[in-house]
Amino acid sequence: MEVTEIVSYFLNDDANTLEVSFRTTLDSEDEVRNDTISLKEAKDFGYDLLTESFDFFDDDDEFEEDDNMIDIDEDELMGFLNEYYTINSKRLPKADFF
């Protein structure tokens, strides 16, 4: 089993969790797996999923309060999920139809 595609993700700052939808090598195109993982668990595995985005070239958002946005590094996320579910195979969510 290997995570092959990140379908979507949402960073919940208040709960310090990441809600992620993904597909594995076991899933068809009609299936997706959903999980909510604490960012602390990613840190415990040695992954820093959050990166700051500095958008110096976008002048259209002059009135935006925060120019530094937090992004998720999708390559890091996929690497973390693969390691996380290899070690914690019982935590792998069941596939649902998309």
LINHU-V252052 format. One record per residue. N is the residue number from 0. PHI is phi as a letter, one per 20 degrees, with the letter a starting at -180 (* if undefined). OMEGA is omega as a letter, one per 40 degrees, with the letter a starting at -180 (NA if undefined). NEAR is the number of other C-alpha atoms within 12 Angstrom. Layout:
N | PHI | OMEGA | NEAR
N | PHI | OMEGA | NEAR
This chain:
0 | * | i | 17
1 | b | i | 22
2 | f | a | 30
3 | d | a | 24
4 | b | i | 27
5 | e | a | 29
6 | e | i | 24
7 | a | i | 22
8 | b | i | 25
9 | b | i | 27
10 | e | i | 23
11 | e | a | 17
12 | f | a | 13
13 | f | a | 10
14 | e | a | 14
15 | l | a | 18
16 | c | i | 22
17 | c | i | 28
18 | e | a | 25
19 | c | i | 30
20 | d | a | 31
21 | b | i | 37
22 | c | i | 33
23 | d | i | 30
24 | f | a | 17
25 | e | a | 19
26 | e | i | 22
27 | e | i | 17
28 | f | a | 18
29 | e | a | 15
30 | d | i | 21
31 | b | i | 28
32 | d | a | 33
33 | c | i | 27
34 | b | i | 27
35 | d | a | 26
36 | c | i | 30
37 | f | i | 23
38 | f | i | 29
39 | f | i | 18
40 | f | i | 23
41 | f | i | 27
42 | f | i | 19
43 | f | i | 15
44 | e | i | 22
45 | n | a | 16
46 | d | i | 25
47 | d | a | 24
48 | f | a | 31
49 | e | i | 25
50 | c | i | 17
51 | e | i | 15
52 | d | i | 16
53 | d | a | 13
54 | e | a | 17
55 | e | a | 12
56 | d | a | 10
57 | e | a | 13
58 | e | a | 10
59 | f | a | 10
60 | d | a | 13
61 | f | a | 12
62 | e | i | 9
63 | f | a | 12
64 | f | a | 8
65 | d | a | 13
66 | f | a | 18
67 | e | a | 15
68 | d | i | 15
69 | e | i | 19
70 | d | i | 21
71 | d | i | 27
72 | f | a | 20
73 | f | i | 25
74 | f | i | 20
75 | f | a | 23
76 | f | i | 39
77 | f | i | 30
78 | f | i | 24
79 | f | a | 31
80 | f | i | 42
81 | f | i | 29
82 | f | a | 23
83 | g | a | 29
84 | f | i | 24
85 | f | a | 17
86 | f | a | 14
87 | d | a | 15
88 | f | i | 15
89 | f | i | 10
90 | e | i | 17
91 | f | a | 28
92 | f | i | 24
93 | f | i | 19
94 | f | i | 21
95 | d | i | 18
96 | f | a | 15
97 | f | NA | 16
